[in-house]
Structures are given as structure tokens and as C-alpha cells.
Amino acid sequence: MRIVVLNGSPKGDDSVTLQTVRYVSKQQEGHDWHYLNVAHRIAVLERDEQRWAEVIDEVRGADLVIWSCPVYYMLVCSQYKRFIELIGERGAADAFAGKAAAVVTTSIHFYDHTAHAYLRGIIDDLGMRYLGGLSADMDDLPTPAGQAAARRFGLDVLTAATEGRPAARQTAPLPGTVAAYAPGAPATRVDARGRRVLIVTDHHDANEPLAGMVRRMAEAWGDQAEVVNLNDLRISAGCQGCCHCAYDNQCVFEGKDDYIAFHREKLQRADIIVLAARIVDRNLSSRWRQFFDRSFFLNHAPHLIGRQFAVLLSGPAAHLPGLREQLEAWVQLQQANLVDIVSDENDGLDGLLDSVAQRLAQAAADSWVQPKTFLGVAAHKLFRDEVFGRLRWVFQADHRAYRRLGYYDFPQRDWKTRALNAVMMLLTRSARVRTEIQNRMRAEMVKGHQRAVEQG
Ligand SMILES: Cc1cc2nc3c(=O)[nH]c(=O)nc-3n(C[C@H](O)[C@H](O)[C@H](O)COP(=O)(O)O)c2cc1C
């Protein structure tokens, strides 16, 4: 069987993920394996149509395509995203149609499920047959359990591909483009009360619905808002995954393009931030993905604490719950507030956008940050444990930030609860006490809340 591995790591041959695939290939001999560094070589593939055609020819000749990549900001890296976009832009989907497909990622399991869901959707859209996915921890492969999981995955996928096992589509096809939007009557003016308002967009031309949404939003703030188009910034490349930034937040691209200066001087200084983004295939455009990936120079520490956010989307947002989840999680990780996500699928956009502007201003005036959901709470605990544990000696800037922010809120430090637990564990050895507690459980659980209601 001819197997083509589409390596989606910016690190090319040094990819950690790729080693898992190579390990599988050693277990599954007698097949013809081809490795293509499509993320690492994205600039060449974009520039040189001949090189691009070579990649597509390889795919055309494959029996099985393995999508192998790291998880970057809950998705794939911007370079791999661009590769996927080019398949659509250059009409190459037919080379993928009908082929067997599998996905391998490595990560620290932070939103690996949204990256897998994305790739599964892309595989469905390309008409491929999804045969399985492996989400390995980045440190799994050197361990016996990690190797066993890789072997099992390899055996399963290769058997399925050999037997021509059928595969179910998991995602619904996306609807086509939405109606045009041009702002109508003048927007209701909003007073930012001296706060800085920044609108960041990636629209390409003034007639796009997104451009209209940006105009409407900007008009609501009058001259209080600044609009920055990511396409006007000089961003030389996506994050390289080198982790050079881990000790002191110094990026290798510092001074070499506009990104870091934009981040420090505009984004971090803004109080109210509107992200206006095009959806391309099943997520934000690769330009926006680059924006997120490159923010990795600040590692896992929040850098936009307390800011007010709104997201304006152009594209089939209502069909992409995973994208919404990613945006909500990202804002919650920033310890910031997400006022709303509005897409151009809606009627009555003028009023919706005006209302978003008003709510942003009000939330900023109140310094309001909504309580986190599972998305942010779980993320906090995962990063807390990772930075305290195995990541600490590398991500020293994170460790300093986490200490400063009081992020190491482990339950072991909660002495009051520990003492209560010890006493109650002892007391509940008695059957009489246990029965008494069981009888009073409901009343005791709600007592404090009822008191709050009475006093409120
Ligand atoms: C810019 C960047 C973003 C990352 N984002 C995530 C993430 O969202 N979730 C996660 O679990 N790991 C994340 N990671 C960790 C990588 O997924 C992990 O190190 C992976 O093993 C790298 O694989 P590779 O060597 O094949 O590129 C990120 C790493 C970088 C550099």
C-alpha cells in the first residue's frame, strides 16, 4: 500500500508527531511510505506551483493519507491551515476524494479534541474515508504505553485501509456563502469614555460582508476606534515551534516583522478589542491562525487580562460549534470578557452590531468579566499542572507569571478544606453520623444559598 504522510509541523523532519508515524511505519513493514513536509515548506508550495503539483500528485497516487501534525492553539498550525486552504483555492480536492485517511497529533491535550474535530471535518469535506485518529501526548512515544497505543492505532488503520473498511461522515456539509452586507442607517454612537478600542480584521476587499461589519462597528465608536487589518501587517511567517521564547518571552522574529510590535503597542494597550475574522473552510483564516500562533511568544500566561472582547465572523459560524468553543476558551484563558460573537449569517446586522458596541462599552465601564465555564476552568487547571510540572524548566517565563498571578492554587494548599475533610472523614466512620448527614444533605447544601437570597 502506498501511504502519504502530510507532515503538518513547522519543524519538518524534527517534528515530534512525525516520530509517532515513523514508529508506526516500522511496525507496519511492506508498505511504501512517503513523507511530505507541507507545513515546513508552505512558503515554497504557495510560491511555486510546480512543487505544489508534485505534492498533489503524491496524494493522487496514495492509498492512505495520514494527516500528522501538532496541535497549535486548539487547531493545526497556521502553515498547515494554509496548506488546507490551498487545496480549496487551487481546486485540488479531487486528488483526495475517496482516499482512506487517518489523523495523528501530539500535544499536551489542551483542546486536542477541537483540532481533531477540525481535521475530521476537512477529511469529510474532501470526500475522504476517515479510518481513525490518534491524539498522543507529546511525551508518549518514548513510553511503553505510548508505543502500544501507536502500534494499536497503526494496526487498526492499516488493516482498515487494506480491507477498504467503509467510513461514516461525521460532520454535515457547510452551506454556501451568505448574503452580502452593507451597513444601513448611521450607527448608534457609543462613548468609549477614554478607553482604547481596537478592531482587528482580515478582510481583503471593501465589498466583503466582513468589511461592512468592520465599518459599522468602527462607525459606532466614531474616532475612538482604531482598525488594523492583519493583511497590512508585515508578518513574515507563522510560529516555528522553536520555543526560543520560553525563558523570557523573546521571539526569534522580534524586530524582523511587525507582529511583536503590533502585539505590544496596539493589542496589549487596547481595552476593548473586536476580532473580525473570515471563516475559511472550517475555522478562521490562516492569517488569523498566524495571529494566534505567533502570540505563543507569551507562552501560556494571559496577556489581555480584563479586556472586553467581541468577535465578528463572516461565514458559516452557526455550523461550527467547535470554533465558538475555541474563541470562548481563548478569551477565558486571557481572564477577559467575551461580550458576544456575531456572524454575518444573521439578519438585522446593523442593530446587532450597534448592540454589541453598546454592551462592550457598558462591560468596560463595569470592568465586568463573566465567570468562567468548564472551557476556562479546565484549561486553567491543565496549564497550572503542566507549568508547575514538566514544562517549568523550559517555560520559565510562564512559571514566573503563574507565581505572580497566584495561579498555583492547588487543592493541597487549601488548608481549611483539608482540615474539614480530615474531621469529617473521621466522624463519618460512625454509621449514626453518616445517616444524620444523609438525612440533612439537601437542606445543608442549599442553606448558604437560601441565606444569600434572604439577605439579597
Ligand atoms: C505555537 C504553539 C501552540 C501550541 N498550542 C497547543 C495547544 O493548543 N494544545 C496543546 O495541547 N499543545 C499545544 N502546543 C504544543 C504542541 O502541540 C506540542 O509540543 C507538539 O508535540 C509539537 O509537535 P511537533 O514537534 O510535531 O511540531 C503548542 C505549541 C506551540 C509551539
The ligand as an SDF file (V2000), in Angstrom:
LIG
                    3D

 31 33  0  0  0  0  0  0  0  0999 V2000
    2.5290   27.8910   18.9650 C   0  0  0  0  0  0  0  0  0  0  0  0
    2.2140   26.6430   19.7220 C   0  0  0  0  0  0  0  0  0  0  0  0
    0.9200   26.4030   20.0900 C   0  0  0  0  0  0  0  0  0  0  0  0
    0.5880   25.2250   20.7730 C   0  0  0  0  0  0  0  0  0  0  0  0
   -0.7050   25.0230   21.0910 N   0  0  0  0  0  0  0  0  0  0  0  0
   -1.0630   23.8820   21.7360 C   0  0  0  0  0  0  0  0  0  0  0  0
   -2.4120   23.6370   22.0790 C   0  0  0  0  0  0  0  0  0  0  0  0
   -3.3210   24.4190   21.7810 O   0  0  0  0  0  0  0  0  0  0  0  0
   -2.6990   22.4940   22.7340 N   0  0  0  0  0  0  0  0  0  0  0  0
   -1.7290   21.6010   23.1000 C   0  0  0  0  0  0  0  0  0  0  0  0
   -2.0590   20.6150   23.7300 O   0  0  0  0  0  0  0  0  0  0  0  0
   -0.4270   21.8010   22.7610 N   0  0  0  0  0  0  0  0  0  0  0  0
   -0.0810   22.9110   22.0860 C   0  0  0  0  0  0  0  0  0  0  0  0
    1.2230   23.1170   21.7310 N   0  0  0  0  0  0  0  0  0  0  0  0
    2.2010   22.0530   21.9980 C   0  0  0  0  0  0  0  0  0  0  0  0
    2.4720   21.1920   20.7390 C   0  0  0  0  0  0  0  0  0  0  0  0
    1.2750   20.6810   20.2380 O   0  0  0  0  0  0  0  0  0  0  0  0
    3.3800   20.0140   21.0910 C   0  0  0  0  0  0  0  0  0  0  0  0
    4.5910   20.4840   21.5750 O   0  0  0  0  0  0  0  0  0  0  0  0
    3.6000   19.0830   19.9180 C   0  0  0  0  0  0  0  0  0  0  0  0
    4.0920   17.8600   20.4060 O   0  0  0  0  0  0  0  0  0  0  0  0
    4.6160   19.5910   18.9130 C   0  0  0  0  0  0  0  0  0  0  0  0
    4.6700   18.6590   17.8490 O   0  0  0  0  0  0  0  0  0  0  0  0
    5.6650   18.7750   16.6200 P   0  0  0  0  0  0  0  0  0  0  0  0
    7.0620   18.5890   17.1510 O   0  0  0  0  0  0  0  0  0  0  0  0
    5.2590   17.6580   15.7170 O   0  0  0  0  0  0  0  0  0  0  0  0
    5.5120   20.0970   15.9700 O   0  0  0  0  0  0  0  0  0  0  0  0
    1.5850   24.2790   21.0870 C   0  0  0  0  0  0  0  0  0  0  0  0
    2.9160   24.5490   20.7350 C   0  0  0  0  0  0  0  0  0  0  0  0
    3.2180   25.7130   20.0710 C   0  0  0  0  0  0  0  0  0  0  0  0
    4.6510   25.9820   19.6880 C   0  0  0  0  0  0  0  0  0  0  0  0
  1  2  1  0
  2  3  1  0
  2 30  2  0
  3  4  2  0
  4  5  1  0
  4 28  1  0
  5  6  2  0
  6  7  1  0
  6 13  1  0
  7  8  2  0
  7  9  1  0
  9 10  1  0
 10 11  2  0
 10 12  1  0
 12 13  2  0
 13 14  1  0
 14 15  1  0
 14 28  1  0
 15 16  1  0
 16 17  1  0
 16 18  1  0
 18 19  1  0
 18 20  1  0
 20 21  1  0
 20 22  1  0
 22 23  1  0
 23 24  1  0
 24 25  2  0
 24 26  1  0
 24 27  1  0
 28 29  2  0
 29 30  1  0
 30 31  1  0
M  END
$$$$
